[in-house]
Amino acid sequence: NSKYGIWGVCWGSFSLRGHSERLVPGGMDRRSTDVSRRLAGGHELGFGLPGGDGVSVPVGFGVIGLGVGQAHAEAIRQIPGARIVHLCDQDQTKRDWARHQFPKATVGKRADDVWRDPSVGAVVISTYDDVHAEQVVGALNHKKHVFVEKPLCRNSEELAAVHRAWRRQGGQVKLYSNLVLRSAPLYRWVREKVRKGAFGQIYA
């Protein structure tokens, strides 16, 4: 099993065309799937960047928000073929941490600098909930793959804006939100029981 946890799975769902998405509960602390094992071996790292599907190319990641984003950055740096190239936070202490941990990366406090950076192919958004949708749209409009912490957005208007931004890219970029439990075995079991009426009428 892979040591990359959710990032091995996320990488797989972004890059392995024709493979089903397989997720496990527990986020970054749990060991993951055979998709991750393939990626750990450096296979099929085509991330929709120039070079096409299935081409092994280094992927530059930008991380916006260095609260939980620190954990994402640390996990990503362990994946062969992935590079942390740009980190962003409003807090000076967190920027100092970023410069210490990733001395070769660009570090700043403007989110839009991350998705405007040509070395960034994928953007990780782990900021406050009220700016998630705005930042997702910004990154998608610059043809970046996006991994965003939950919630993706706060209302239907924000969702519509995200959807329009994603559609404009014609399927060439991937959008992924950190909602792993919906595909966990326990949750799938509960969903199937509800579908079959095992618990009677569900009110909430």
Disulfide bonds with the S-S distance in Angstrom:
none
